[in-house]
Amino acid sequence: MNLTPLTAISPVDGRYRSKTVELDDFFSEFALIRYRVMVEVEYYIALCELPLPQLEQFK
């Protein structure tokens, strides 16, 4: 992954990039956004499986 503000773990990525490159998939801002979306989607799916009248039209 290319080094961008979203994939950087911290300001030390420039100097220590060779040592932190494998961590950016898990600890970068991009990873935070990706995993947050995954959790939200799973939460939405779980809500849709409940008999909630508010979500009846989404089944």
N, C-alpha and C positions, 0 to 999 in steps of 0.2 A: 504494500500500500504506500502511496506517495505521502510525503510529509506535508501536511497542511495544518492550519489552525484547528481543524476538526479532528485530525488524527494524531496530533501531538499529545503526549502524556503530560509534559511539563516543559518549562523553558529550557531544561537541560538536554532536551532531545537533540539540539544542534550539536553539542559537544559529544554527547554519549549515545548518539543515534545507533551505533553498531551494537550497543548493549541493551537498548530499549525497544528495538524494532519489533520484537516478537510480542511485546506487551501491549502494543497499540490496538490490537484486535479486542482487547478486554478492558483496558483502562482509559481509553481516549474519550473525548466528547462524542465522537461518532459512535463508539461502542455503547455509550450510555444511552444515546438516542435510539439506536437499533434495539437494544434489549428492553428499553422502556416501551417501545412500540409492540414488541413481541408479547410482553406481559399484558398490555392493554388489550390486544387482540384475543389472547386466551381468556382474559377476564370477561370480555364481551361475549365470547362463545359460551362460557359458563353461565352468564346471565340469561342468554337466549334459551338455554336448556331448562331454565326454571319457568314455572307457569306464572309469569308476570304479565298482567293485563297491558302494561305500558309497552311491552315488547312483542305483543301478539302479531302485529303486522310485519315483523322482520323475519318470521320463520319461513 
